Amino acid sequence: MNEVEGCFVYDIDDLQQVAAANLADRSREAATAESIVSREVDKYQERLQSRDAVPAIKALQQQAEQLRQAELARSQSKLADLTAQQRDAVEALTRSLTAKLLHPQLTALRESTRKKDSE
């Protein structure tokens, strides 16, 4: 059979080598998959731990939003001559500024929750 063009004869040793190579490939892929799953589990656990900070984060954000809106309302007479586009720009500016000012506090809240849970 080996002399016929396009035909190959495999013996049991050849098949064992193929099976061993396939097993090695699967083992490498399984290790890669385990690594991915482990990283994702860690990320999920971090999210669960930071969940305890959610009520405080929401309260801070709500308080900041109330202050932002109160200041805009207080300045309404000064902003009365603005076009709709200019008012939208002021709105976007104040939202952005509020978010940037809160960011360090919100990050610290999340981190403190993670540290507390890991102790």
C-alpha positions as protocol buffer text, in pm:
chain_id: "A"
residue {
  index: 1
  type: MET
  ca { x: 0 y: 0 z: 0 }
}
residue {
  index: 2
  type: ASN
  ca { x: 287 y: 239 z: 69 }
}
residue {
  index: 3
  type: GLU
  ca { x: 381 y: 218 z: -297 }
}
residue {
  index: 4
  type: VAL
  ca { x: 43 y: 344 z: -421 }
}
residue {
  index: 5
  type: GLU
  ca { x: 52 y: 717 z: -481 }
}
residue {
  index: 6
  type: GLY
  ca { x: -157 y: 916 z: -231 }
}
residue {
  index: 7
  type: CYS
  ca { x: -196 y: 625 z: 9 }
}
residue {
  index: 8
  type: PHE
  ca { x: -35 y: 607 z: 349 }
}
residue {
  index: 9
  type: VAL
  ca { x: -21 y: 318 z: 586 }
}
residue {
  index: 10
  type: TYR
  ca { x: -24 y: 403 z: 952 }
}
residue {
  index: 11
  type: ASP
  ca { x: 62 y: 155 z: 1220 }
}
residue {
  index: 12
  type: ILE
  ca { x: -35 y: 171 z: 1584 }
}
residue {
  index: 13
  type: ASP
  ca { x: 286 y: 360 z: 1674 }
}
residue {
  index: 14
  type: ASP
  ca { x: 201 y: 634 z: 1422 }
}
residue {
  index: 15
  type: LEU
  ca { x: -148 y: 667 z: 1565 }
}
residue {
  index: 16
  type: GLN
  ca { x: -10 y: 684 z: 1920 }
}
residue {
  index: 17
  type: GLN
  ca { x: 220 y: 969 z: 1817 }
}
residue {
  index: 18
  type: VAL
  ca { x: -71 y: 1159 z: 1663 }
}
residue {
  index: 19
  type: ALA
  ca { x: -280 y: 1099 z: 1975 }
}
residue {
  index: 20
  type: ALA
  ca { x: 5 y: 1216 z: 2199 }
}
residue {
  index: 21
  type: ALA
  ca { x: 52 y: 1533 z: 1992 }
}
residue {
  index: 22
  type: ASN
  ca { x: -321 y: 1605 z: 2008 }
}
residue {
  index: 23
  type: LEU
  ca { x: -320 y: 1548 z: 2384 }
}
residue {
  index: 24
  type: ALA
  ca { x: -30 y: 1792 z: 2426 }
}
residue {
  index: 25
  type: ASP
  ca { x: -215 y: 2053 z: 2217 }
}
residue {
  index: 26
  type: ARG
  ca { x: -531 y: 2010 z: 2423 }
}
residue {
  index: 27
  type: SER
  ca { x: -333 y: 2039 z: 2746 }
}
residue {
  index: 28
  type: ARG
  ca { x: -179 y: 2369 z: 2632 }
}
residue {
  index: 29
  type: GLU
  ca { x: -519 y: 2503 z: 2531 }
}
residue {
  index: 30
  type: ALA
  ca { x: -672 y: 2388 z: 2861 }
}
residue {
  index: 31
  type: ALA
  ca { x: -402 y: 2578 z: 3053 }
}
residue {
  index: 32
  type: THR
  ca { x: -474 y: 2890 z: 2848 }
}
residue {
  index: 33
  type: ALA
  ca { x: -848 y: 2854 z: 2912 }
}
residue {
  index: 34
  type: GLU
  ca { x: -789 y: 2806 z: 3287 }
}
residue {
  index: 35
  type: SER
  ca { x: -583 y: 3124 z: 3293 }
}
residue {
  index: 36
  type: ILE
  ca { x: -861 y: 3319 z: 3120 }
}
residue {
  index: 37
  type: VAL
  ca { x: -1125 y: 3181 z: 3356 }
}
residue {
  index: 38
  type: SER
  ca { x: -909 y: 3263 z: 3659 }
}
residue {
  index: 39
  type: ARG
  ca { x: -864 y: 3626 z: 3546 }
}
residue {
  index: 40
  type: GLU
  ca { x: -1236 y: 3665 z: 3483 }
}
residue {
  index: 41
  type: VAL
  ca { x: -1323 y: 3515 z: 3823 }
}
residue {
  index: 42
  type: ASP
  ca { x: -1088 y: 3767 z: 3987 }
}
residue {
  index: 43
  type: LYS
  ca { x: -1256 y: 4053 z: 3798 }
}
residue {
  index: 44
  type: TYR
  ca { x: -1599 y: 3927 z: 3900 }
}
residue {
  index: 45
  type: GLN
  ca { x: -1497 y: 3902 z: 4264 }
}
residue {
  index: 46
  type: GLU
  ca { x: -1367 y: 4260 z: 4252 }
}
residue {
  index: 47
  type: ARG
  ca { x: -1701 y: 4375 z: 4113 }
}
residue {
  index: 48
  type: LEU
  ca { x: -1886 y: 4189 z: 4387 }
}
residue {
  index: 49
  type: GLN
  ca { x: -1665 y: 4342 z: 4653 }
}
residue {
  index: 50
  type: SER
  ca { x: -1708 y: 4694 z: 4518 }
}
residue {
  index: 51
  type: ARG
  ca { x: -2084 y: 4642 z: 4518 }
}
residue {
  index: 52
  type: ASP
  ca { x: -2087 y: 4733 z: 4888 }
}
residue {
  index: 53
  type: ALA
  ca { x: -1977 y: 5083 z: 4791 }
}
residue {
  index: 54
  type: VAL
  ca { x: -2270 y: 5136 z: 4551 }
}
residue {
  index: 55
  type: PRO
  ca { x: -2510 y: 5301 z: 4801 }
}
residue {
  index: 56
  type: ALA
  ca { x: -2244 y: 5551 z: 4912 }
}
residue {
  index: 57
  type: ILE
  ca { x: -2142 y: 5617 z: 4550 }
}
residue {
  index: 58
  type: LYS
  ca { x: -2502 y: 5680 z: 4448 }
}
residue {
  index: 59
  type: ALA
  ca { x: -2557 y: 5912 z: 4746 }
}
residue {
  index: 60
  type: LEU
  ca { x: -2246 y: 6114 z: 4657 }
}
residue {
  index: 61
  type: GLN
  ca { x: -2350 y: 6138 z: 4293 }
}
residue {
  index: 62
  type: GLN
  ca { x: -2704 y: 6244 z: 4385 }
}
residue {
  index: 63
  type: GLN
  ca { x: -2578 y: 6509 z: 4625 }
}
residue {
  index: 64
  type: ALA
  ca { x: -2335 y: 6644 z: 4364 }
}
residue {
  index: 65
  type: GLU
  ca { x: -2612 y: 6650 z: 4101 }
}
residue {
  index: 66
  type: GLN
  ca { x: -2844 y: 6840 z: 4337 }
}
residue {
  index: 67
  type: LEU
  ca { x: -2570 y: 7096 z: 4405 }
}
residue {
  index: 68
  type: ARG
  ca { x: -2497 y: 7128 z: 4034 }
}
residue {
  index: 69
  type: GLN
  ca { x: -2862 y: 7187 z: 3950 }
}
residue {
  index: 70
  type: ALA
  ca { x: -2904 y: 7433 z: 4239 }
}
residue {
  index: 71
  type: GLU
  ca { x: -2606 y: 7636 z: 4118 }
}
residue {
  index: 72
  type: LEU
  ca { x: -2740 y: 7637 z: 3762 }
}
residue {
  index: 73
  type: ALA
  ca { x: -3079 y: 7752 z: 3890 }
}
residue {
  index: 74
  type: ARG
  ca { x: -2913 y: 8024 z: 4099 }
}
residue {
  index: 75
  type: SER
  ca { x: -2728 y: 8147 z: 3790 }
}
residue {
  index: 76
  type: GLN
  ca { x: -3034 y: 8122 z: 3565 }
}
residue {
  index: 77
  type: SER
  ca { x: -3082 y: 8498 z: 3541 }
}
residue {
  index: 78
  type: LYS
  ca { x: -2722 y: 8540 z: 3424 }
}
residue {
  index: 79
  type: LEU
  ca { x: -2766 y: 8261 z: 3169 }
}
residue {
  index: 80
  type: ALA
  ca { x: -3103 y: 8377 z: 3035 }
}
residue {
  index: 81
  type: ASP
  ca { x: -2960 y: 8526 z: 2716 }
}
residue {
  index: 82
  type: LEU
  ca { x: -2785 y: 8204 z: 2614 }
}
residue {
  index: 83
  type: THR
  ca { x: -2895 y: 8015 z: 2305 }
}
residue {
  index: 84
  type: ALA
  ca { x: -3012 y: 7656 z: 2338 }
}
residue {
  index: 85
  type: GLN
  ca { x: -2675 y: 7540 z: 2208 }
}
residue {
  index: 86
  type: GLN
  ca { x: -2491 y: 7751 z: 2465 }
}
residue {
  index: 87
  type: ARG
  ca { x: -2716 y: 7622 z: 2745 }
}
residue {
  index: 88
  type: ASP
  ca { x: -2640 y: 7267 z: 2634 }
}
residue {
  index: 89
  type: ALA
  ca { x: -2269 y: 7350 z: 2646 }
}
residue {
  index: 90
  type: VAL
  ca { x: -2299 y: 7488 z: 2999 }
}
residue {
  index: 91
  type: GLU
  ca { x: -2495 y: 7177 z: 3101 }
}
residue {
  index: 92
  type: ALA
  ca { x: -2229 y: 6948 z: 2954 }
}
residue {
  index: 93
  type: LEU
  ca { x: -1952 y: 7150 z: 3116 }
}
residue {
  index: 94
  type: THR
  ca { x: -2106 y: 7136 z: 3463 }
}
residue {
  index: 95
  type: ARG
  ca { x: -2177 y: 6763 z: 3434 }
}
residue {
  index: 96
  type: SER
  ca { x: -1822 y: 6695 z: 3322 }
}
residue {
  index: 97
  type: LEU
  ca { x: -1673 y: 6908 z: 3596 }
}
residue {
  index: 98
  type: THR
  ca { x: -1888 y: 6740 z: 3860 }
}
residue {
  index: 99
  type: ALA
  ca { x: -1785 y: 6394 z: 3738 }
}
residue {
  index: 100
  type: LYS
  ca { x: -1417 y: 6487 z: 3739 }
}
residue {
  index: 101
  type: LEU
  ca { x: -1438 y: 6632 z: 4088 }
}
residue {
  index: 102
  type: LEU
  ca { x: -1611 y: 6319 z: 4220 }
}
residue {
  index: 103
  type: HIS
  ca { x: -1384 y: 6070 z: 4046 }
}
residue {
  index: 104
  type: PRO
  ca { x: -1109 y: 6054 z: 4315 }
}
residue {
  index: 105
  type: GLN
  ca { x: -1364 y: 6009 z: 4595 }
}
residue {
  index: 106
  type: LEU
  ca { x: -1554 y: 5740 z: 4408 }
}
residue {
  index: 107
  type: THR
  ca { x: -1233 y: 5556 z: 4327 }
}
residue {
  index: 108
  type: ALA
  ca { x: -1126 y: 5575 z: 4692 }
}
residue {
  index: 109
  type: LEU
  ca { x: -1463 y: 5436 z: 4802 }
}
residue {
  index: 110
  type: ARG
  ca { x: -1433 y: 5141 z: 4567 }
}
residue {
  index: 111
  type: GLU
  ca { x: -1074 y: 5073 z: 4673 }
}
residue {
  index: 112
  type: SER
  ca { x: -1156 y: 5092 z: 5044 }
}
residue {
  index: 113
  type: THR
  ca { x: -1432 y: 4837 z: 4994 }
}
residue {
  index: 114
  type: ARG
  ca { x: -1194 y: 4601 z: 4812 }
}
residue {
  index: 115
  type: LYS
  ca { x: -928 y: 4634 z: 5081 }
}
residue {
  index: 116
  type: LYS
  ca { x: -1181 y: 4579 z: 5358 }
}
residue {
  index: 117
  type: ASP
  ca { x: -1312 y: 4262 z: 5189 }
}
residue {
  index: 118
  type: SER
  ca { x: -963 y: 4121 z: 5130 }
}
residue {
  index: 119
  type: GLU
  ca { x: -865 y: 4154 z: 5499 }
}
